[in-house]
């Protein structure tokens, strides 16, 4: 007889928190009058700002994060 495995329920907030330190996305933004890109964690938290997309991507890689595309 095969026993059923017990699965715990994971909330959407918990799932977002798991990827927060690994996954990020960029959004055009403005900070102190400078147009650039806001860096967001998986849960939507703003992690940083870079004046260019290239600089934002370098910052992500330096922190071991993966850039994902969100549409």
DACORLIN-V602070 format. One record per helix or strand of 3 or more residues. SS is the DSSP state (a for helix, b for strand). FROM is the first residue (numbers start at 1). LEN is the number of residues. If there is no record, write none. Layout:
ss=SS from=FROM len=LEN
ss=SS from=FROM len=LEN
//
This chain:
ss=a from=12 len=8
ss=b from=23 len=9
ss=b from=34 len=8
ss=b from=46 len=5
ss=a from=53 len=10
//
